[in-house]
């Protein structure tokens, strides 16, 4: 890295870091870039310039400490816009007294972004964030508001900004007063936006936090839950949960892109998405008070055994994310690599912590008194949605099944209560792990069931199931140590091993009774359905049996009409006479059900046995294929 690159890094530390390649500047490239400015941009897309121009500072060889300003002609910029909300907009729908507003952003008359439509509101909340690359700042930004209509959208007002008037790396919280020359009203509303202009520095590379994996051992180590540092408190409590929804990638390259996945990082917390541009994945990060780091997002592509390639990286400043409101982020990646769309929601939470048993919250008298006071009967009218407080001490597990070739396992325990999920650290190479951890969780419904699942860490692969227990909160005996047998995944029969716990429940009976009459909380951590060859084979066999039963029934009825058997036809005729004589409309479904049931019993004892053997053989082969895929 040259001295000028170090100077650029110190001078401009952008919010959204990009990893851009720079090549030598040629006159043809400059002409192509000038021509690219004249292209018409799509009304719904953010197109990125694909040409790259080298910064003259890279060849200047300037000494460190000398203030050098890059020529504006060669410097690229990024315009970051956060569209918040509108206030007191004009009424366009006379009947309802509201409007259906949306916002268009234009640079010198060319549209580069269009927001979503907020229906029936004069004070809409958009909460959309976007970034757009610029060659220079000699542009005028137009913010135009329209009312969605079935025929032609109606203009509601606009405001203009000259980008050259803004300082770099300074975030402006602005209230843009809308103007409409044709309106009879003086005040047509205003728009709240955050605007930040910065350099798009091509010299910034990936930091050590995003270093590529060098071997499998290092990959396994990276996936282990982080240990608590020595200089850090043994009791970390977070005050918010960051819900992240990875939606999709847009305008990505379509030729041989390989596996595309996204990595998220917030402090010590990491998440890696699946290799699919249409992700639709949802996960949560914990927000700590002592962690002011931004959320880092980076898109990767990997083809075969080749090294992974970064397609772009950006950061999200969580201090600007509104609480309990969904924020949409639509950010461009490297030139020609498309865009990434994700949703971020910051939800405050109380009473969630992980600590050592000695530092458990309810072990301290003052903390216990404050919790009991919070959920006492005299405070039933306060914070009705907070029903109670749960503390779980996960002490140890004994006699777990071995999953490794050395006769050992790498167990860790996951604690789940509703949509809240916490886990212990991993104890490696043992069948009798000692976790000695205390978890605290808020209780939203006293009828909930707490589940503790013991899993085995397998490095890059998905963890293996070892055992599980489920305990209804109403059956908890507070303060008593219990040793429970682990059960299988469906909780039907016992598995190998035991787990030792201590649970304490403190709740308000009045709030719990009120919560009983409200709908049950929906499960937000529901996994997406996976294609199963076994289920497909079972469904095919089920359809085959039903269709065979219907076919045999039709053949049997046809044989009665064809007099293939005189006795059968005479009996059918007598049954027909009796049925017609005593016929009622409600008898039809029962009559058909009896025929289908009789034919089904005949098939299950006879012809269907051979079909079952064939399907079982095919299912056995598919089980072997699934085992090979998991290896």
MIMARTOR-156792 format. One record per residue (C-alpha): residue number from 1; x, y, z. Coordinates in steps of 0.02 Angstrom, whole numbers. Each point is the difference from the previous one (the first is absolute). Layout:
REM MIMARTOR-156792
- NUM; X; Y; Z
...
This chain:
REM MIMARTOR-156792
- 1; 0; 0; 0
- 2; 71; 172; -47
- 3; 14; 149; 115
- 4; -136; 91; -95
- 5; -119; -144; 28
- 6; 34; 8; 187
- 7; -33; 186; -10
- 8; -166; -30; -87
- 9; -48; -129; 130
- 10; 31; 123; 143
- 11; -79; 144; -93
- 12; -161; -87; -48
- 13; -72; -141; 104
- 14; -163; -28; -94
- 15; -155; -74; 75
- 16; -20; -122; -142
- 17; 165; -81; -46
- 18; 25; -62; -178
- 19; 133; -113; -71
- 20; 28; 71; -175
- 21; 131; -47; -126
- 22; 101; 138; -84
- 23; 82; -11; -168
- 24; 108; 120; -98
- 25; -93; 148; -72
- 26; -17; 7; -189
- 27; -78; 134; -110
- 28; -125; -126; -70
- 29; -61; -42; 174
- 30; -23; 184; 43
- 31; -103; 25; -156
- 32; -105; -151; 40
- 33; -32; 66; 175
- 34; -53; 170; -67
- 35; -120; -87; -118
- 36; -69; -105; 143
- 37; -61; 157; 87
- 38; -120; 36; -142
- 39; -87; -169; 10
- 40; -181; -1; 59
- 41; -21; -87; 168
- 42; -144; -117; 40
- 43; -137; 65; 113
- 44; 11; -148; 116
- 45; 185; -46; 2
- 46; 165; 68; 63
- 47; 127; -25; -138
- 48; 184; 5; 43
- 49; 139; 58; -113
- 50; 110; -146; -48
- 51; 155; 96; -54
- 52; 134; 33; 131
- 53; 126; 143; -5
- 54; 161; -2; 98
- 55; 26; 137; 127
- 56; 152; 107; -44
- 57; 53; -9; 182
- 58; 48; -182; -22
- 59; 150; 53; -107
- 60; 41; 161; 87
- 61; 117; -74; 131
- 62; -44; 139; 124
- 63; 79; -10; 171
- 64; -105; -46; 150
- 65; -72; 146; 95
- 66; -16; 114; -153
- 67; -178; 57; -32
- 68; -45; -47; -178
- 69; -167; 33; -81
- 70; -54; -114; -141
- 71; -51; 87; -161
- 72; -188; 11; -8
- 73; -3; -62; -179
- 74; 65; -171; 47
- 75; -79; -21; 171
- 76; -160; -101; 16
- 77; -132; 31; 133
- 78; -142; -94; 85
- 79; -163; 85; 44
- 80; -86; -83; 150
- 81; -182; 44; 27
- 82; -115; -54; 141
- 83; -182; 38; -40
- 84; -90; 9; 167
- 85; -176; 69; -9
- 86; -117; 135; -62
- 87; -103; 123; 101
- 88; -161; 94; -38
- 89; -5; -48; -183
- 90; -137; 66; -113
- 91; -167; -90; -16
- 92; -27; -76; -172
- 93; -138; -127; 33
- 94; -148; 111; 41
- 95; -114; -141; 55
- 96; 116; -75; 129
- 97; 89; 162; 42
- 98; 172; -86; -21
- 99; 131; -35; -133
- 100; 106; -145; -63
- 101; 172; 82; -6
- 102; 167; -63; -65
- 103; 165; 89; -36
- 104; 111; 9; -154
- 105; 182; 53; 8
- 106; 76; 79; -155
- 107; 172; 66; -46
- 108; -7; 136; -133
- 109; -171; -63; -54
- 110; 51; -186; -10
- 111; -90; -113; 123
- 112; 107; -124; 96
- 113; -115; -59; 141
- 114; -184; -17; 38
- 115; -66; -38; 175
- 116; -144; -112; 50
- 117; -178; 66; 6
- 118; -76; 34; 172
- 119; -187; -10; -20
- 120; -127; 112; 84
- 121; 117; 110; 100
- 122; 46; 184; 11
- 123; 145; -39; 117
- 124; 80; -150; -85
- 125; 152; -94; 67
- 126; 112; -75; -133
- 127; 160; -44; 97
- 128; 99; -38; -158
- 129; 189; 18; -18
- 130; 95; 1; -164
- 131; 171; 41; -71
- 132; 42; 65; -173
- 133; 172; 25; -82
- 134; 47; 167; -79
- 135; 142; 56; -113
- 136; -4; 177; 69
- 137; -107; 108; 111
- 138; -52; 127; -130
- 139; -179; -65; 6
- 140; -169; 56; 60
- 141; -100; -124; 104
- 142; -188; 10; -27
- 143; -117; -78; 129
- 144; -174; -15; -77
- 145; -155; -68; 87
- 146; -144; -77; -97
- 147; -171; -71; 41
- 148; -32; -175; -67
- 149; -151; -4; -113
- 150; -79; -132; -111
- 151; 15; 106; -156
- 152; 136; 132; 17
- 153; 99; 39; 158
- 154; -27; 174; 70
- 155; 142; 117; 45
- 156; -1; 52; 184
- 157; 156; 107; 16
- 158; 189; 2; -19
- 159; 160; 68; 74
- 160; 173; 22; -76
- 161; 175; -10; 74
- 162; 169; 45; -75
- 163; 125; -134; 50
- 164; 149; 116; -9
- 165; -66; 92; 152
- 166; 23; -153; 113
- 167; 157; -43; 98
- 168; 74; -173; -21
- 169; -25; -130; 138
- 170; -128; 106; 89
- 171; -176; -66; 23
- 172; -135; 131; -25
- 173; -169; -29; 82
- 174; -112; 105; -110
- 175; -182; 51; -6
- 176; -36; 37; -182
- 177; -146; 119; -24
- 178; -98; -53; -154
- 179; -52; 125; -131
- 180; -139; -14; -129
- 181; -27; 153; -111
- 182; -172; -60; -55
- 183; -64; -30; 177
- 184; -115; 127; 81
- 185; 70; -42; 172
- 186; 157; 83; 64
- 187; 55; -152; 102
- 188; -4; -168; -92
- 189; 102; -96; 129
- 190; 180; -47; 28
- 191; 114; -151; -18
- 192; 127; -58; 131
- 193; 161; -72; -73
- 194; 179; -33; 55
- 195; 133; 37; -130
- 196; 186; -40; 5
- 197; 126; 26; -141
- 198; 168; -89; 5
- 199; 143; -63; -105
- 200; -15; -169; -81
- 201; 178; -50; 43
- 202; 65; -142; -109
- 203; 154; -27; 109
- 204; -92; -73; 149
- 205; 19; -187; 10
- 206; -78; -129; 111
- 207; 57; 14; 179
- 208; 62; -144; 107
- 209; -177; -31; 61
- 210; -46; -64; -171
- 211; 156; -103; -34
- 212; -30; -154; -104
- 213; 8; -172; 77
- 214; 164; -89; -29
- 215; -40; -174; 59
- 216; -137; -104; 75
- 217; 67; 15; 177
- 218; -6; 188; -11
- 219; -176; -10; -73
- 220; -58; -105; 145
- 221; 80; 119; 123
- 222; -88; 149; -81
- 223; -170; -82; 23
- 224; 24; -31; 185
- 225; -96; 116; 115
- 226; 116; 138; 61
- 227; 67; -20; 175
- 228; -22; 141; 125
- 229; 159; 105; 6
- 230; 90; 10; 166
- 231; -18; 188; 13
- 232; -187; -10; -34
- 233; -137; -19; 129
- 234; -62; -175; 32
- 235; -180; 60; -15
- 236; -41; 79; -168
- 237; -177; 62; -22
- 238; -65; 68; -164
- 239; -137; 126; -17
- 240; -54; -31; -178
- 241; -23; -134; -131
- 242; 48; 41; -179
- 243; -115; -93; -119
- 244; 78; -16; -173
- 245; -91; -64; -154
- 246; 108; -35; -151
- 247; -120; 23; -145
- 248; 88; -18; -168
- 249; 135; 55; -118
- 250; -48; 104; -150
- 251; 85; 26; -168
- 252; 134; -129; 43
- 253; 110; -70; -140
- 254; -84; -148; -82
- 255; 149; -85; -82
- 256; 91; -129; 104
- 257; -15; 91; 165
- 258; 13; -161; 103
- 259; -62; -3; 179
- 260; -52; 172; 63
- 261; -14; 26; 186
- 262; 3; 143; 125
- 263; 97; 18; 162
- 264; -63; 108; 143
- 265; 106; 52; 149
- 266; -42; 100; 156
- 267; 142; -5; 125
- 268; 29; -183; 43
- 269; -164; -55; -79
- 270; 7; -72; -176
- 271; -123; -70; -125
- 272; 25; -79; -171
- 273; -148; -18; -118
- 274; -40; -141; -118
- 275; 67; -1; -179
- 276; -156; 69; -84
- 277; -30; 177; -68
- 278; -183; -15; 53
- 279; 40; -27; 183
- 280; -155; 49; 100
- 281; 95; -38; 161
- 282; -37; 73; 172
- 283; 115; -1; 152
- 284; 36; 104; 155
- 285; 153; 84; 74
- 286; 11; 62; 179
- 287; 30; 185; 29
- 288; 113; 44; 148
- 289; 18; 172; 77
- 290; 190; -13; 0
- 291; 7; -47; -184
- 292; -7; 151; -116
- 293; 67; -90; -154
- 294; -99; 10; -162
- 295; -80; -151; -82
- 296; 118; -62; -138
- 297; -75; -80; -155
- 298; 103; -79; -140
- 299; -52; -100; -153
- 300; 110; -144; -63
- 301; 3; -111; -153
- 302; 88; -168; -10
- 303; 15; -114; -151
- 304; 54; -179; 31
- 305; 163; -14; 96
- 306; 57; 175; -43
- 307; 25; 130; 135
- 308; -150; 105; 47
- 309; -17; 170; -85
- 310; -71; 152; 88
- 311; -135; 90; -98
- 312; -15; 147; 116
- 313; -15; 51; 181
- 314; -95; 133; 96
- 315; -37; 46; 180
- 316; -162; 47; 88
- 317; 6; 129; 139
- 318; -114; -76; 132
- 319; -11; 162; 97
- 320; -111; 68; -140
- 321; -116; -151; -8
- 322; -172; 46; 72
- 323; -66; -107; 143
- 324; -143; -119; -38
- 325; -7; 57; -181
- 326; 55; -98; -152
- 327; 140; 82; -97
- 328; 28; -46; -183
- 329; 179; 3; -67
- 330; 32; -3; -186
- 331; 187; 16; -29
- 332; 105; -16; -155
- 333; 148; -119; -4
- 334; 158; 13; -103
- 335; -20; 65; -179
- 336; -95; -128; -105
- 337; -41; -111; 150
- 338; -178; 59; 32
- 339; -85; 48; 163
- 340; -48; -79; 166
- 341; -169; 23; 85
- 342; -24; -35; 185
- 343; -113; 53; 144
- 344; 59; 47; 175
- 345; -111; 19; 155
- 346; 65; 51; 171
- 347; -110; -65; 141
- 348; 37; 47; 180
- 349; -3; -142; 126
- 350; 17; -16; 188
- 351; 65; -137; 113
- 352; 107; -97; -125
- 353; 175; -48; 57
- 354; 131; -137; 3
- 355; 115; -16; 149
- 356; 95; -121; 109
- 357; -100; -84; 136
- 358; 89; 99; 135
- 359; -51; 164; -83
- 360; -182; -48; -36
- 361; -119; 149; 23
- 362; -114; -85; 127
- 363; 150; -47; 108
- 364; 19; 184; 47
- 365; -129; 54; 131
- 366; -24; 175; -71
- 367; -30; -68; -175
- 368; -123; -129; 64
- 369; -95; 131; 99
- 370; -14; 113; -153
- 371; -67; -142; -108
- 372; -126; -54; 132
- 373; -54; 181; 20
- 374; -22; 18; -188
- 375; -118; -150; -9
- 376; -93; 27; 164
- 377; -189; 12; 1
- 378; 0; 186; 43
- 379; 95; 34; -163
- 380; -117; -103; -110
- 381; -55; 154; -96
- 382; 177; 38; -60
- 383; 79; -81; -153
- 384; -143; -122; -30
- 385; 93; -86; -142
- 386; 140; -55; 119
- 387; -73; -152; 89
- 388; 149; -66; 96
- 389; 185; -39; 17
- 390; 87; -168; -27
- 391; 173; -51; 56
- 392; 74; -164; -60
- 393; 162; -71; 67
- 394; 72; -127; -120
- 395; 123; -92; 110
- 396; 57; -156; -91
- 397; -47; -151; -106
- 398; 52; -180; 29
- 399; 20; -158; -103
- 400; -30; 80; -170
- 401; 13; -105; -160
- 402; 166; 3; -92
- 403; 2; 71; -176
- 404; 187; 10; -40
- 405; 115; -142; -47
- 406; 97; 25; 162
- 407; -155; -43; 102
- 408; -30; 180; 52
- 409; -115; 145; -45
- 410; 6; 190; -5
- 411; -164; 43; 89
- 412; -85; 167; 28
- 413; -175; 41; 62
- 414; -131; 113; -80
- 415; -135; 78; 110
- 416; -162; 51; -88
- 417; -151; 91; 68
- 418; -121; 59; -133
- 419; 101; 99; -127
- 420; 145; 27; 120
- 421; 150; -114; -24
- 422; 164; -5; 99
- 423; 140; -126; 3
- 424; 148; -51; 106
- 425; 180; -14; -55
- 426; 64; -165; -73
- 427; 94; -122; 110
- 428; 114; -101; -114
- 429; 41; -185; 8
- 430; -108; -56; 145
- 431; -159; -97; 37
- 432; -27; 86; 168
- 433; 7; 188; -34
- 434; -2; 129; 140
- 435; -76; 163; -63
- 436; -44; 88; 164
- 437; -93; 140; -89
- 438; -152; 101; 55
- 439; -125; 68; -126
- 440; -137; 127; 33
- 441; -147; 27; -117
- 442; -160; 104; 8
- 443; -162; -99; 7
- 444; -133; 59; -122
- 445; -122; -145; 29
- 446; -3; -106; 157
- 447; -70; -144; -103
- 448; 160; -8; -103
- 449; 117; -149; 2
- 450; 188; 19; 21
- 451; 103; -117; -108
- 452; 181; -48; 29
- 453; 87; -88; -145
- 454; 172; -79; 12
- 455; 94; 2; -165
- 456; 171; -57; -60
- 457; 108; 126; -94
- 458; 63; -66; -168
- 459; 104; 144; -65
- 460; -60; 49; -174
- 461; -145; -124; 4
- 462; -166; 21; 88
- 463; 4; -51; 184
- 464; -57; -175; 45
- 465; -147; -29; 116
- 466; 40; -82; 167
- 467; -154; 25; 107
- 468; -139; 117; 51
- 469; -113; 41; 148
- 470; -159; 107; 8
- 471; -64; 74; 162
- 472; -166; 97; 17
- 473; 27; 157; 103
- 474; -151; -38; 110
- 475; 82; -162; 58
- 476; 165; 80; 52
- 477; 47; -18; 184
- 478; 103; 156; 28
- 479; 172; -20; 75
- 480; 6; -190; -3
- 481; 137; -92; -93
- 482; -70; -132; -118
- 483; 83; -134; -105
- 484; -102; -41; -156
- 485; 16; -138; -128
- 486; 33; 61; -176
- 487; -127; -47; -132
- 488; 3; -16; -188
- 489; -41; 142; -118
- 490; -188; -32; -1
- 491; -1; -22; 191
- 492; -79; -171; -24
- 493; 125; -117; 82
- 494; 155; 16; 106
- 495; 174; 29; -72
- 496; 168; -32; 82
- 497; 60; 122; 132
- 498; -65; 118; 134
- 499; 8; 187; 32
- 500; 5; 90; 168
- 501; -93; 165; 19
- 502; -63; 127; 126
- 503; -149; 105; -53
- 504; -83; 149; 84
- 505; -159; 84; -60
- 506; -67; 166; 65
- 507; -160; 64; -81
- 508; -151; 110; 27
- 509; -162; -100; 7
- 510; -110; 144; -58
- 511; 105; 34; -156
- 512; 11; -187; -34
- 513; -190; -14; 7
- 514; -22; 145; -121
- 515; 128; -74; -119
- 516; -95; -166; 0
- 517; -144; 80; -97
- 518; 115; 67; -136
- 519; 59; -96; -154
- 520; 156; -105; 16
- 521; 162; 79; -59
- 522; 45; -53; -177
- 523; 160; -97; -26
- 524; 126; 112; -90
- 525; 139; -130; -1
- 526; -93; -127; -107
- 527; 119; -83; -119
- 528; -36; -6; -185
- 529; -63; -165; -65
- 530; 135; -108; -77
- 531; -31; -114; -148
- 532; -5; -181; 59
- 533; 9; -150; -115
- 534; -79; -108; 135
- 535; -154; 109; 14
- 536; -14; 5; -190
- 537; 4; -190; -9
- 538; -132; -15; 137
- 539; -115; 122; -89
- 540; 21; -92; -166
- 541; -42; -165; 84
- 542; -154; 78; 84
- 543; -65; 70; -165
- 544; 33; -167; -84
- 545; -104; -93; 131
- 546; -146; 119; -16
- 547; 0; -3; -189
- 548; 10; -190; 0
- 549; -147; -11; 121
- 550; -106; 113; -110
- 551; 46; -101; -155
- 552; -45; -167; 81
- 553; -165; 72; 60
- 554; -46; 57; -175
- 555; 47; -171; -71
- 556; -107; -87; 131
- 557; -152; 108; -39
- 558; 26; -28; -186
- 559; 7; -189; 25
- 560; -171; 7; 84
- 561; -73; 83; -154
- 562; 89; -123; -117
- 563; -72; -154; 91
- 564; 171; -77; 15
- 565; -67; -87; 157
- 566; -187; -36; 9
- 567; 0; -8; 189
- 568; 94; 166; 16
- 569; -117; 87; -124
- 570; -159; -63; 88
- 571; 64; 59; 169
- 572; 46; 168; -74
- 573; -176; 14; -75
- 574; -84; -37; 167
- 575; 113; 126; 87
- 576; -46; 127; -134
- 577; -188; -26; 31
- 578; 17; 15; 189
- 579; 109; 154; -17
- 580; -120; 88; -118
- 581; -150; -42; 109
- 582; 82; 71; 157
- 583; 106; 132; -88
- 584; 47; 161; 89
- 585; 126; 128; -59
- 586; 109; -11; 156
- 587; 32; -186; -34
- 588; 106; 34; -155
- 589; 164; 45; 88
- 590; -18; -147; 120
- 591; -34; -121; -143
- 592; 154; 56; -96
- 593; 104; -8; 158
- 594; -50; -180; 30
- 595; 48; -50; -178
- 596; 169; 87; 11
- 597; 34; -74; 172
- 598; -39; -176; -55
- 599; 108; 13; -155
- 600; 142; 78; 101
- 601; -3; -146; 122
- 602; 10; -121; -146
- 603; 148; 91; -76
- 604; 100; 15; 161
- 605; -8; -187; 28
- 606; 35; -50; -179
- 607; 69; 94; -149
- 608; 69; 149; 96
- 609; 131; -103; 91
- 610; 111; -14; -154
- 611; -11; 187; -30
- 612; 49; 33; 180
- 613; 157; -105; -20
- 614; 51; 98; -155
- 615; -25; 167; 87
- 616; 96; -60; 153
- 617; 145; -50; -111
- 618; 1; 170; -84
- 619; -9; 87; 169
- 620; 146; -103; 61
- 621; 104; 54; -149
- 622; -47; 180; 30
- 623; 50; -13; 184
- 624; 172; -56; -56
- 625; 9; 150; -118
- 626; -48; 117; 143
- 627; 136; -75; 109
- 628; 128; 27; -138
- 629; -57; 182; -19
- 630; 22; 29; 187
- 631; 177; -71; 1
